[in-house]
Amino acid sequence: MADSDLRSLQDREPVRFLVFSASLRADSLNGRLARLAATTIEANGGAVDFTSMRDFDAPSYNADVQNQDGFPPGADKFRECIQTNDAFVISSPEYNASMPGVLKNSIDWVSRFSPQPFNEKHGLVLSVSPSMAGGNRGLWALRGPFEHLGARVYPDMFSLAQAHQAFDAKGEIANPQLRERFENNIVGFMDLVEASKHYPCVKTRWVEYLGERPDPVVDRVE
């Protein structure tokens, strides 16, 4: 590593990222991409809270269950991880041109906490798939709930196609150009999160619709 790279790592202000795969399967391809994202973040001076979708799994959302029994452990764990990290990175498979139901269900549960923890959190979404689209359609579906809840989803999503030949023997992205793009995405996202946390002059208040004044009766904007 060059001296300039060492200086840049030393100069980065502390930032911590929740990283996980949205697949429940232990040896999933998205788990491998999530692990690679975690390694890349750590190599570039960030701290990582690496966990699993299994930790956030919860029964189907039911308001009656919430009112009677409260929040299930998986939902409470997801809330805690979102709140205690500066940003989140999710590698999500594509199920029938959308996100996995287990992830949407967890988002629905966590959205009922007050304060609502996704609001103003930065997020990066990734995917890997055997298809030529690389799971990209699922990421577009995933952006919707997060952005509706006020999360700031990084514009440059990353999808890795043809999963059967996507990784080399070391678990890295085999194609050099795609590997460089992946790393640039991660570092660009880290820079944004660092600026948002440590240089608040760049932050702007989020409102769901431009020009609309939130109504406290119907709008959940904290």
Accessible surface in RSA format (square Angstrom, percent):
REM  Atomic radii and reference values for relative SASA: ProtOr
REM  Chains: A
REM  Algorithm: Lee & Richards
REM  Probe-radius: 1.40
REM  Slices: 20
REM RES _ NUM      All-atoms   Total-Side   Main-Chain    Non-polar    All polar
REM                ABS   REL    ABS   REL    ABS   REL    ABS   REL    ABS   REL
RES MET A   1   150.92  78.2  68.38  45.3  82.54 196.5  81.38  69.2  69.54  92.1
RES ALA A   2    56.61  52.1  40.93  63.2  15.68  35.7  52.08  73.3   4.53  12.0
RES ASP A   3    97.79  68.5  92.75  92.3   5.03  11.9  20.16  47.4  77.63  77.4
RES SER A   4    64.74  54.7  56.72  75.7   8.01  18.5  39.06  83.2  25.68  36.0
RES ASP A   5    65.89  46.2  65.64  65.3   0.25   0.6   9.80  23.1  56.08  55.9
RES LEU A   6    79.67  44.4  79.59  56.9   0.09   0.2  79.59  55.9   0.09   0.2
RES ARG A   7   138.14  58.0 137.85  70.3   0.29   0.7  59.79  81.7  78.35  47.5
RES SER A   8    65.22  55.1  51.58  68.8  13.64  31.4  47.28 100.7  17.94  25.1
RES LEU A   9    50.33  28.0  39.74  28.4  10.59  26.6  40.11  28.2  10.22  27.5
RES GLN A  10   142.42  79.6 107.65  78.7  34.78  82.8  46.01  97.9  96.41  73.1
RES ASP A  11   106.85  74.8  85.91  85.5  20.94  49.5  32.04  75.4  74.81  74.6
RES ARG A  12    41.07  17.2  19.67  10.0  21.40  51.0   7.30  10.0  33.77  20.5
RES GLU A  13    66.97  38.4  65.80  49.8   1.16   2.8   5.85  11.3  61.12  49.9
RES PRO A  14    92.07  67.1  82.88  75.6   9.19  33.4  92.07  76.0   0.00   0.0
RES VAL A  15     4.12   2.7   0.00   0.0   4.12   9.9   0.79   0.7   3.32   9.0
RES ARG A  16    99.43  41.7  99.43  50.7   0.00   0.0  32.00  43.7  67.43  40.9
RES PHE A  17     0.00   0.0   0.00   0.0   0.00   0.0   0.00   0.0   0.00   0.0
RES LEU A  18     0.18   0.1   0.18   0.1   0.00   0.0   0.18   0.1   0.00   0.0
RES VAL A  19     0.20   0.1   0.20   0.2   0.00   0.0   0.20   0.2   0.00   0.0
RES PHE A  20     0.00   0.0   0.00   0.0   0.00   0.0   0.00   0.0   0.00   0.0
RES SER A  21    10.26   8.7   9.20  12.3   1.06   2.4   9.20  19.6   1.06   1.5
RES ALA A  22     0.32   0.3   0.00   0.0   0.32   0.7   0.00   0.0   0.32   0.9
RES SER A  23    10.90   9.2   7.02   9.4   3.88   8.9   2.45   5.2   8.45  11.8
RES LEU A  24    74.37  41.4  64.27  46.0  10.09  25.4  64.40  45.2   9.96  26.8
RES ARG A  25   146.85  61.7 132.37  67.5  14.47  34.5  72.88  99.6  73.96  44.8
RES ALA A  26    90.58  83.3  57.27  88.4  33.30  75.8  57.83  81.4  32.75  86.8
RES ASP A  27   108.53  76.0  99.08  98.6   9.45  22.3  35.17  82.8  73.36  73.2
RES SER A  28     4.90   4.1   4.19   5.6   0.71   1.6   3.68   7.8   1.22   1.7
RES LEU A  29    41.35  23.0  40.29  28.8   1.05   2.6  40.29  28.3   1.05   2.8
RES ASN A  30     5.64   3.9   5.63   5.4   0.01   0.0   0.00   0.0   5.64   5.5
RES GLY A  31    17.88  22.1   0.00   N/A  17.88  22.1  15.10  41.4   2.78   6.2
RES ARG A  32    98.68  41.4  92.10  47.0   6.58  15.7  30.71  42.0  67.97  41.2
RES LEU A  33     0.00   0.0   0.00   0.0   0.00   0.0   0.00   0.0   0.00   0.0
RES ALA A  34     0.29   0.3   0.12   0.2   0.17   0.4   0.29   0.4   0.00   0.0
RES ARG A  35   131.90  55.4 131.90  67.2   0.00   0.0  48.02  65.6  83.89  50.8
RES LEU A  36    24.39  13.6  22.04  15.8   2.35   5.9  24.24  17.0   0.14   0.4
RES ALA A  37     0.00   0.0   0.00   0.0   0.00   0.0   0.00   0.0   0.00   0.0
RES ALA A  38     3.03   2.8   3.03   4.7   0.00   0.0   3.03   4.3   0.00   0.0
RES THR A  39    73.01  51.9  72.02  73.0   0.99   2.4  55.60  74.7  17.41  26.3
RES THR A  40    12.78   9.1   9.66   9.8   3.12   7.4   6.94   9.3   5.84   8.8
RES ILE A  41     0.39   0.2   0.39   0.3   0.00   0.0   0.39   0.3   0.00   0.0
RES GLU A  42   102.08  58.6  84.22  63.7  17.86  42.5  25.88  50.1  76.20  62.2
RES ALA A  43    55.28  50.8  38.63  59.6  16.65  37.9  51.00  71.8   4.28  11.3
RES ASN A  44    37.51  25.9  37.48  36.2   0.03   0.1   0.42   1.0  37.08  35.8
RES GLY A  45    35.73  44.1   0.00   N/A  35.73  44.1  16.66  45.7  19.06  42.7
RES GLY A  46     9.28  11.4   0.00   N/A   9.28  11.4   1.18   3.2   8.10  18.1
RES ALA A  47    42.38  39.0  34.51  53.3   7.87  17.9  40.58  57.1   1.80   4.8
RES VAL A  48    21.44  14.1   1.85   1.7  19.59  47.2   1.85   1.6  19.59  53.1
RES ASP A  49    37.22  26.1  34.93  34.8   2.28   5.4   4.05   9.5  33.16  33.1
RES PHE A  50    70.29  35.2  42.32  26.2  27.97  72.8  42.32  25.7  27.97  80.0
RES THR A  51    18.85  13.4   8.07   8.2  10.78  25.7  13.61  18.3   5.24   7.9
RES SER A  52    25.72  21.7  22.96  30.6   2.76   6.4  23.58  50.2   2.14   3.0
RES MET A  53     0.25   0.1   0.00   0.0   0.25   0.6   0.00   0.0   0.25   0.3
RES ARG A  54   126.76  53.2 108.01  55.1  18.75  44.6  50.46  69.0  76.30  46.2
RES ASP A  55    66.53  46.6  53.26  53.0  13.27  31.4  10.46  24.6  56.07  55.9
RES PHE A  56     0.00   0.0   0.00   0.0   0.00   0.0   0.00   0.0   0.00   0.0
RES ASP A  57    67.59  47.3  53.50  53.3  14.08  33.3  12.71  29.9  54.88  54.7
RES ALA A  58    14.95  13.7   0.00   0.0  14.95  34.0   5.57   7.9   9.37  24.8
RES PRO A  59    86.93  63.4  73.51  67.0  13.42  48.8  86.08  71.1   0.85   5.3
RES SER A  60    95.07  80.3  81.74 109.1  13.33  30.7  40.71  86.7  54.37  76.2
RES TYR A  61    70.70  33.0  46.39  26.4  24.31  63.3  40.67  30.6  30.03  37.0
RES ASN A  62    65.21  45.0  60.16  58.1   5.05  12.2  12.64  30.4  52.57  50.8
RES ALA A  63    50.27  46.2  45.82  70.7   4.45  10.1  45.91  64.7   4.36  11.5
RES ASP A  64   105.75  74.1 101.24 100.8   4.51  10.7  28.40  66.8  77.34  77.1
RES VAL A  65    58.50  38.5  56.57  51.2   1.94   4.7  58.47  50.8   0.03   0.1
RES GLN A  66    36.55  20.4  31.01  22.7   5.54  13.2   2.85   6.1  33.70  25.6
RES ASN A  67   122.86  84.7  85.50  82.6  37.36  90.0  31.92  76.8  90.94  87.9
RES GLN A  68   152.19  85.1 116.80  85.4  35.39  84.3  37.62  80.1 114.57  86.9
RES ASP A  69   104.44  73.2  68.07  67.8  36.37  86.0  31.76  74.8  72.68  72.5
RES GLY A  70    28.73  35.4   0.00   N/A  28.73  35.4  24.41  67.0   4.31   9.7
RES PHE A  71    62.79  31.4  37.52  23.2  25.27  65.8  37.94  23.0  24.85  71.1
RES PRO A  72    18.41  13.4  11.40  10.4   7.01  25.5  18.17  15.0   0.24   1.5
RES PRO A  73   116.68  85.0 106.12  96.7  10.56  38.4 113.57  93.8   3.12  19.4
RES GLY A  74     7.28   9.0   0.00   N/A   7.28   9.0   3.96  10.9   3.32   7.4
RES ALA A  75     0.00   0.0   0.00   0.0   0.00   0.0   0.00   0.0   0.00   0.0
RES ASP A  76    58.20  40.8  58.20  57.9   0.00   0.0  11.26  26.5  46.95  46.8
RES LYS A  77    86.14  42.0  83.37  51.2   2.77   6.6  38.44  34.6  47.70  50.8
RES PHE A  78     0.32   0.2   0.32   0.2   0.00   0.0   0.32   0.2   0.00   0.0
RES ARG A  79    52.55  22.1  52.55  26.8   0.00   0.0   8.02  11.0  44.53  27.0
RES GLU A  80    77.77  44.6  77.39  58.6   0.38   0.9  14.72  28.5  63.05  51.5
RES CYS A  81     4.49   3.4   4.26   4.7   0.23   0.5   0.23   0.6   4.26   4.6
RES ILE A  82     3.58   2.0   1.26   0.9   2.32   5.6   2.64   1.9   0.94   2.5
RES GLN A  83    72.46  40.5  49.36  36.1  23.11  55.0  21.75  46.3  50.71  38.5
RES THR A  84    90.52  64.4  63.87  64.7  26.65  63.5  64.54  86.7  25.97  39.3
RES ASN A  85     3.81   2.6   1.22   1.2   2.58   6.2   2.36   5.7   1.45   1.4
RES ASP A  86    33.86  23.7  23.14  23.0  10.72  25.4   5.12  12.1  28.74  28.7
RES ALA A  87     2.13   2.0   0.00   0.0   2.13   4.8   1.73   2.4   0.39   1.0
RES PHE A  88     1.43   0.7   1.43   0.9   0.00   0.0   1.43   0.9   0.00   0.0
RES VAL A  89     0.40   0.3   0.40   0.4   0.00   0.0   0.40   0.4   0.00   0.0
RES ILE A  90     0.36   0.2   0.36   0.3   0.00   0.0   0.36   0.3   0.00   0.0
RES SER A  91     0.40   0.3   0.08   0.1   0.32   0.7   0.08   0.2   0.32   0.4
RES SER A  92     2.01   1.7   1.36   1.8   0.65   1.5   0.61   1.3   1.41   2.0
RES PRO A  93    16.09  11.7  15.15  13.8   0.94   3.4  15.62  12.9   0.47   2.9
RES GLU A  94    34.78  20.0  11.87   9.0  22.91  54.6   3.73   7.2  31.04  25.3
RES TYR A  95   106.59  49.8 100.12  57.0   6.46  16.8  78.62  59.1  27.97  34.5
RES ASN A  96   153.38 105.8 117.34 113.4  36.03  86.8  40.39  97.2 112.99 109.2
RES ALA A  97    50.68  46.6  36.07  55.7  14.61  33.2  36.07  50.8  14.61  38.7
RES SER A  98    40.92  34.6  40.92  54.6   0.00   0.0  24.88  53.0  16.04  22.5
RES MET A  99    21.13  10.9  12.76   8.4   8.37  19.9  12.82  10.9   8.31  11.0
RES PRO A 100     0.26   0.2   0.26   0.2   0.00   0.0   0.26   0.2   0.00   0.0
RES GLY A 101    52.38  64.6   0.00   N/A  52.38  64.6  39.13 107.4  13.25  29.7
RES VAL A 102    31.06  20.4  19.39  17.6  11.67  28.1  25.22  21.9   5.84  15.8
RES LEU A 103     0.00   0.0   0.00   0.0   0.00   0.0   0.00   0.0   0.00   0.0
RES LYS A 104    74.42  36.3  74.42  45.7   0.00   0.0  46.23  41.6  28.19  30.0
RES ASN A 105    25.49  17.6  22.78  22.0   2.71   6.5  16.27  39.1   9.22   8.9
RES SER A 106     0.01   0.0   0.01   0.0   0.00   0.0   0.00   0.0   0.01   0.0
RES ILE A 107     1.36   0.8   1.36   1.0   0.00   0.0   1.36   1.0   0.00   0.0
RES ASP A 108    44.46  31.1  43.02  42.8   1.43   3.4  10.44  24.6  34.02  33.9
RES TRP A 109     0.50   0.2   0.50   0.2   0.00   0.0   0.50   0.3   0.00   0.0
RES VAL A 110     0.00   0.0   0.00   0.0   0.00   0.0   0.00   0.0   0.00   0.0
RES SER A 111    13.32  11.3  13.32  17.8   0.00   0.0   4.26   9.1   9.06  12.7
RES ARG A 112   102.09  42.9  89.35  45.5  12.75  30.3   9.46  12.9  92.64  56.1
RES PHE A 113    26.09  13.1  24.37  15.1   1.73   4.5  26.09  15.8   0.00   0.0
RES SER A 114    93.95  79.4  59.70  79.7  34.25  78.9  32.18  68.5  61.77  86.5
RES PRO A 115    84.73  61.7  83.74  76.3   0.98   3.6  84.05  69.4   0.67   4.2
RES GLN A 116     8.76   4.9   3.51   2.6   5.24  12.5   0.06   0.1   8.70   6.6
RES PRO A 117     9.54   7.0   0.00   0.0   9.54  34.7   7.19   5.9   2.35  14.6
RES PHE A 118     0.00   0.0   0.00   0.0   0.00   0.0   0.00   0.0   0.00   0.0
RES ASN A 119    26.18  18.1  13.02  12.6  13.16  31.7   5.20  12.5  20.97  20.3
RES GLU A 120    61.20  35.1  50.10  37.9  11.11  26.4  10.94  21.2  50.26  41.0
RES LYS A 121    39.61  19.3  39.03  23.9   0.58   1.4  24.05  21.6  15.56  16.6
RES HIS A 122    15.94   8.7  15.89  11.0   0.05   0.1  14.16  14.6   1.78   2.1
RES GLY A 123     0.00   0.0   0.00   N/A   0.00   0.0   0.00   0.0   0.00   0.0
RES LEU A 124     0.02   0.0   0.02   0.0   0.00   0.0   0.02   0.0   0.00   0.0
RES VAL A 125     0.01   0.0   0.01   0.0   0.00   0.0   0.01   0.0   0.00   0.0
RES LEU A 126     0.20   0.1   0.20   0.1   0.00   0.0   0.20   0.1   0.00   0.0
RES SER A 127     0.04   0.0   0.04   0.1   0.00   0.0   0.04   0.1   0.00   0.0
RES VAL A 128     3.60   2.4   0.00   0.0   3.60   8.7   0.00   0.0   3.60   9.8
RES SER A 129    16.07  13.6  15.38  20.5   0.69   1.6   4.56   9.7  11.50  16.1
RES PRO A 130    91.12  66.4  79.13  72.1  11.99  43.6  79.27  65.4  11.85  73.6
RES SER A 131    46.18  39.0  34.41  45.9  11.78  27.1  44.33  94.4   1.86   2.6
RES MET A 132   148.50  76.9 127.22  84.2  21.28  50.7 118.52 100.8  29.98  39.7
RES ALA A 133    46.48  42.7  27.17  41.9  19.31  43.9  38.63  54.4   7.84  20.8
RES GLY A 134     0.24   0.3   0.00   N/A   0.24   0.3   0.24   0.7   0.00   0.0
RES GLY A 135     0.51   0.6   0.00   N/A   0.51   0.6   0.34   0.9   0.17   0.4
RES ASN A 136    46.22  31.9  46.22  44.7   0.00   0.0  11.97  28.8  34.25  33.1
RES ARG A 137   130.58  54.8 125.75  64.1   4.82  11.5  54.91  75.1  75.66  45.9
RES GLY A 138     2.12   2.6   0.00   N/A   2.12   2.6   1.74   4.8   0.38   0.8
RES LEU A 139     0.40   0.2   0.40   0.3   0.00   0.0   0.40   0.3   0.00   0.0
RES TRP A 140   158.77  63.7 147.01  71.2  11.76  27.6 134.63  71.8  24.15  39.2
RES ALA A 141    34.79  32.0  17.18  26.5  17.61  40.1  29.61  41.7   5.19  13.7
RES LEU A 142     0.06   0.0   0.06   0.0   0.00   0.0   0.06   0.0   0.00   0.0
RES ARG A 143    26.59  11.2  26.59  13.6   0.00   0.0   5.38   7.3  21.22  12.9
RES GLY A 144    38.89  48.0   0.00   N/A  38.89  48.0  34.93  95.9   3.96   8.9
RES PRO A 145    25.97  18.9  18.37  16.7   7.60  27.6  25.60  21.1   0.38   2.3
RES PHE A 146     0.43   0.2   0.43   0.3   0.00   0.0   0.43   0.3   0.00   0.0
RES GLU A 147    67.27  38.6  62.20  47.1   5.07  12.1  24.83  48.0  42.44  34.7
RES HIS A 148   108.26  59.2  96.21  66.9  12.05  30.8  62.17  64.1  46.09  53.6
RES LEU A 149    23.21  12.9  20.15  14.4   3.05   7.7  22.47  15.8   0.74   2.0
RES GLY A 150     0.00   0.0   0.00   N/A   0.00   0.0   0.00   0.0   0.00   0.0
RES ALA A 151     4.38   4.0   0.00   0.0   4.38  10.0   0.00   0.0   4.38  11.6
RES ARG A 152    50.46  21.2  43.07  22.0   7.39  17.6  37.24  50.9  13.22   8.0
RES VAL A 153    10.51   6.9   0.04   0.0  10.47  25.2   0.18   0.2  10.33  28.0
RES TYR A 154    31.78  14.8  30.53  17.4   1.25   3.2  13.17   9.9  18.61  22.9
RES PRO A 155   101.38  73.9  82.79  75.5  18.59  67.6  84.79  70.0  16.59 103.1
RES ASP A 156    76.05  53.3  71.75  71.4   4.30  10.2  10.65  25.1  65.41  65.2
RES MET A 157    15.43   8.0   7.88   5.2   7.55  18.0   7.97   6.8   7.46   9.9
RES PHE A 158     0.00   0.0   0.00   0.0   0.00   0.0   0.00   0.0   0.00   0.0
RES SER A 159    24.12  20.4   8.85  11.8  15.28  35.2   8.85  18.8  15.28  21.4
RES LEU A 160     2.01   1.1   1.51   1.1   0.50   1.3   2.01   1.4   0.00   0.0
RES ALA A 161    30.14  27.7  20.72  32.0   9.42  21.4  20.72  29.2   9.42  25.0
RES GLN A 162    63.83  35.7  63.72  46.6   0.11   0.3   4.64   9.9  59.19  44.9
RES ALA A 163     5.17   4.8   0.25   0.4   4.93  11.2   0.25   0.3   4.93  13.1
RES HIS A 164   142.99  78.1  98.14  68.2  44.85 114.7  89.30  92.0  53.68  62.5
RES GLN A 165   104.64  58.5  87.30  63.8  17.33  41.3  34.73  73.9  69.91  53.0
RES ALA A 166     8.05   7.4   0.07   0.1   7.99  18.2   7.70  10.8   0.36   0.9
RES PHE A 167    24.67  12.3   1.80   1.1  22.88  59.5   1.80   1.1  22.88  65.5
RES ASP A 168    51.86  36.3  38.00  37.8  13.86  32.8  31.97  75.2  19.89  19.8
RES ALA A 169   116.44 107.1  65.58 101.2  50.86 115.7  79.23 111.6  37.21  98.6
RES LYS A 170   176.48  86.1 140.42  86.2  36.06  85.9  92.80  83.5  83.68  89.1
RES GLY A 171    28.08  34.6   0.00   N/A  28.08  34.6  21.45  58.9   6.63  14.8
RES GLU A 172    70.56  40.5  70.56  53.4   0.00   0.0   9.86  19.1  60.70  49.6
RES ILE A 173     0.62   0.4   0.62   0.5   0.00   0.0   0.62   0.4   0.00   0.0
RES ALA A 174    43.88  40.3  27.00  41.7  16.89  38.4  28.52  40.2  15.36  40.7
RES ASN A 175    64.06  44.2  58.02  56.1   6.03  14.5  16.36  39.4  47.70  46.1
RES PRO A 176    76.67  55.9  71.46  65.1   5.21  18.9  71.88  59.3   4.78  29.7
RES GLN A 177   127.85  71.5 120.71  88.2   7.13  17.0  61.73 131.4  66.12  50.1
RES LEU A 178    62.31  34.7  62.21  44.5   0.10   0.2  62.31  43.8   0.00   0.0
RES ARG A 179    69.57  29.2  69.57  35.5   0.00   0.0  10.13  13.8  59.44  36.0
RES GLU A 180   107.25  61.6 105.22  79.6   2.04   4.9  30.63  59.2  76.63  62.6
RES ARG A 181   109.31  45.9 106.17  54.1   3.14   7.5  44.79  61.2  64.52  39.1
RES PHE A 182     1.30   0.7   1.30   0.8   0.00   0.0   1.30   0.8   0.00   0.0
RES GLU A 183    75.24  43.2  75.12  56.8   0.12   0.3  14.69  28.4  60.55  49.4
RES ASN A 184    90.30  62.3  81.06  78.3   9.24  22.2  23.87  57.4  66.43  64.2
RES ASN A 185    12.24   8.4  10.43  10.1   1.81   4.4   1.90   4.6  10.35  10.0
RES ILE A 186     0.71   0.4   0.71   0.5   0.00   0.0   0.71   0.5   0.00   0.0
RES VAL A 187    42.55  28.0  42.55  38.5   0.00   0.0  42.55  37.0   0.00   0.0
RES GLY A 188    22.82  28.1   0.00   N/A  22.82  28.1  18.07  49.6   4.75  10.6
RES PHE A 189     0.78   0.4   0.78   0.5   0.00   0.0   0.78   0.5   0.00   0.0
RES MET A 190     0.07   0.0   0.07   0.0   0.00   0.0   0.07   0.1   0.00   0.0
RES ASP A 191    69.63  48.8  64.61  64.3   5.02  11.9  27.64  65.1  41.99  41.9
RES LEU A 192    69.25  38.6  64.48  46.1   4.77  12.0  68.94  48.4   0.30   0.8
RES VAL A 193     2.38   1.6   2.17   2.0   0.22   0.5   2.17   1.9   0.22   0.6
RES GLU A 194    22.96  13.2  22.96  17.4   0.00   0.0   4.21   8.1  18.75  15.3
RES ALA A 195    28.69  26.4  28.12  43.4   0.56   1.3  28.45  40.1   0.24   0.6
RES SER A 196    11.64   9.8  10.48  14.0   1.16   2.7   4.40   9.4   7.25  10.2
RES LYS A 197    99.30  48.4  69.93  42.9  29.38  69.9  54.50  49.1  44.81  47.7
RES HIS A 198    56.25  30.7  34.00  23.6  22.25  56.9  21.34  22.0  34.91  40.6
RES TYR A 199   112.04  52.3 109.28  62.2   2.76   7.2  83.22  62.5  28.82  35.5
RES PRO A 200    89.82  65.5  81.38  74.2   8.44  30.7  81.58  67.4   8.24  51.2
RES CYS A 201   120.80  91.4  79.76  89.0  41.04  96.4  53.32 135.1  67.49  72.8
RES VAL A 202    83.90  55.2  56.45  51.1  27.45  66.1  64.64  56.2  19.26  52.2
RES LYS A 203    90.33  44.1  68.05  41.8  22.28  53.0  26.02  23.4  64.31  68.5
RES THR A 204   104.99  74.7  95.80  97.1   9.20  21.9  74.03  99.4  30.97  46.8
RES ARG A 205   167.48  70.3 137.61  70.1  29.87  71.1  64.68  88.4 102.79  62.3
RES TRP A 206    49.57  19.9  41.80  20.2   7.77  18.2  33.62  17.9  15.95  25.9
RES VAL A 207    43.29  28.5  32.53  29.4  10.77  25.9  32.53  28.3  10.77  29.2
RES GLU A 208    56.76  32.6  34.04  25.8  22.72  54.1  11.11  21.5  45.66  37.3
RES TYR A 209   128.93  60.2 125.13  71.2   3.81   9.9  89.68  67.4  39.25  48.4
RES LEU A 210   174.61  97.2 146.07 104.5  28.54  71.8 146.23 102.7  28.39  76.4
RES GLY A 211    88.36 109.0   0.00   N/A  88.36 109.0  45.68 125.4  42.68  95.6
RES GLU A 212    78.61  45.1  65.30  49.4  13.31  31.7  34.23  66.2  44.38  36.2
RES ARG A 213   215.14  90.3 193.59  98.7  21.54  51.3  74.75 102.2 140.38  85.1
RES PRO A 214    49.07  35.8  37.06  33.8  12.01  43.6  37.42  30.9  11.65  72.4
RES ASP A 215    63.90  44.8  60.81  60.5   3.09   7.3  22.62  53.2  41.28  41.2
RES PRO A 216   124.56  90.8  93.95  85.6  30.61 111.3 101.22  83.6  23.34 145.0
RES VAL A 217   130.50  85.9  98.78  89.4  31.72  76.4 104.53  90.8  25.97  70.4
RES VAL A 218   110.06  72.4  79.35  71.8  30.71  74.0  86.65  75.3  23.40  63.5
RES ASP A 219    35.86  25.1  23.31  23.2  12.55  29.7   5.54  13.0  30.32  30.2
RES ARG A 220    93.90  39.4  71.37  36.4  22.53  53.7  56.16  76.7  37.75  22.9
RES VAL A 221    35.16  23.1   8.25   7.5  26.91  64.8   8.87   7.7  26.30  71.3
RES GLU A 222    84.90  48.7  45.12  34.1  39.78  94.7  65.09 125.9  19.81  16.2
END  Absolute sums over single chains surface
CHAIN  1 A    11473.9       9185.3       2288.6       6075.1       5398.9
END  Absolute sums over all chains
TOTAL         11473.9       9185.3       2288.6       6075.1       5398.9
